[in-house]
C-alpha cells in the first residue's frame, strides 16, 4: 500500500530565505507526483506536476525534483515571501487499474515578514 | 471561470440525519472525485468516477454513496451521518485518467456531525 510522508509538518522561516520541503513515498511504481498549495479555508491548487520519467519541474521560484528509486521528492522555494505562507501537500498517482492520487499530510509553512 | 463548485460550504447535522453534498464542474472533465480531509491525515479518496456512468470506491467509502448524475455533476450522500464523518469534503475533477492530468479542486464543504 502506497504511503506518502511529508517532513517537516510545520516550518517557520524569515522572509527571503530559501527553503526545502520534503516528500517521501513507499512504492516507486508511480505515474506522477504533484505538489499542491492549500490556503486556509480553501481548496487545493496544483503547483507542479512531475511525470515518472522526469527528474524535475520548475515554475517561477518553485522547483520540484523527483527521485523515484529512493522514493523522494523535494519542493524548493527560492527567496520566500509572506504570500508563500500556506500548507503544501504532495501527492502521488499510482499505476495499475486504480490510478488514484495518494496525498501526504502536508507541511504548514509560515514566512515571517 | 467557475471551475468546480461545491454546495453547501458549511453544514451541521445531528447523528442519524442524511444529506447530499453537491458538486458541479464546467470544464467538460471526464473524471470526478470526492475526498475528505482530516487533521493529520491528509486527503483520503472516498469515491471516484473515471467517466460518466461509472463510479468506484476509494480508500474510505463506508457510510457514503455517490451518484454521477451527468458529466457535470457528482454528488456524495451520507445516509445516516455519524460524528466520525465530521470533516472537510473536497470535490475534484480532471480531464482524463492519465498521468499528465492534474485535478482541479472545489473550495470544500465543512461538515460537523453532532
Interface residues (C-beta under 8 A of the other chain):
Chain A: X4 X31 X32 X34 X41 X42 X43 X44 X45 X46 X49 X51 X52 X89 X91 X93 X99 X100 X101 X103 X104 X105 X106
Chain B: X4 X33 X35 X40 X41 X42 X43 X44 X45 X48 X58 X59 X90 X92 X97 X98 X99 X100 X102 X103 X104 X105 X106 X107 X108
